[in-house]
Amino acid sequence: MQLMTRTGLAGPISCRQIETSDMANTPNAKKAVRKIARRTDVNKSRRSRMRTTIRNVELALAEGNKDAAATALRVAEPEIMRAAQKGILHKNAAARKVSRLSARVKAAS
């Protein structure tokens, strides 16, 4: 992400610095930009945590460790459903992910 100034590009910036851009003209728009930046950080964290738990299940399955896969699935399922509840992914996509992971763990057992 880069900040546009009146003279051109100012270089790479963080989400927090975008509030100083010329895009938002009103105080409400500036506040919305700040709120969006905060929510983006939270959503990135939740998405990353969800993907990590899914990856742990897949690694356990790849190693052939059935007990570890079942344990990892018990950790991953609520994380996936929480992500759906928070709007990180659609509820049907979450249900599909849980279902497919469960089927793979069951087949490995």
N, C-alpha and C positions, 0 to 999 in steps of 0.2 A: 504494500500500500504506500502511495506517495502523496505528499501534500503539494497541492498546486498553489503557488503564490502568484502575485501579479507579474512577477518577472520570469516565472517558469517553475521547474521542478526544484524542490528543496531537499531532495534525497529521501531515503527510507525513514519511516516514522512508526511509532507504535499507535495502537488504537486510542490511547489517551490523548495524543497530540492532535488528533483530527479535529477536535473541538475548536481549534484556532483557525480553521480554514475559512475561506471566503464563501463556502457553499451555503452555510446557514446564516440567514439574514435577521431573523427575529429571535428574541430570547427563547421562545417556545421551541423553535427549530434547533437552537443550540443545545437546549436541555435534552431534546430528543436524541441528538447525536451522542451526547454523553451517556444517556441511558442505554442506547443501542450498543455502544462500545462495552459497557459493563455486562450486559446480557450476553454479548458475543463471547466474552471471556468465560462466563459461567457455562454457556452451552458447549464451548470447546472442551472444557474440563470434563463435563458429563459425557460427551461423545467419546472422548479419549478413554475414560474409565470404563465405559461400556465395551468399547472395542478391545481393551486389554483383557477383560473378563472372558470375552468370546475367544480371544487368542489363547488364553490359558486352557480352555476346554479343548480347542483344536490341537494344541501341543500335547496334551495328555493323551488324546486319541491317537495322534501320530506315533507317540512312544509306545502305545499299546497298554498303557496303564489305566485299567478300567476303574479302579477305585478313585484315583486322582481325577479322572474325567467326570465321574459322578459327583465328586465333591466340588469340582470347579463349576459344574453345571448348576449345583445348588446355590453357588455364589453368583453366577452369571444371570440366572433367570430373574431374580428381583431387580438386578441392575438394568437389565434390558426393559423390563416392564416399567420401571421408574423413568427411564429415558422416554418411553412412549407417553407416560403420564405428563411429563414436563414438556412434551412437544418436540423432542429431539428427533424422533422418527414416528411414523404413523403407527397406530395401534395394531393394525393388521400386519404390518411389516415386523413389528416386535413379536407378535404371536407366531408368525411364520418362522422367524429366527429361532425362537424357543422350541418350536415343534421340530424343526429340522435337527437342531442340536440334540434334543431328547431322543429322536429316532436314531441318530448316529451313536449316542452313548448306549442306548438299549441294544443296538445291533452288536456293539463291541462286547457287551456282557455275555 
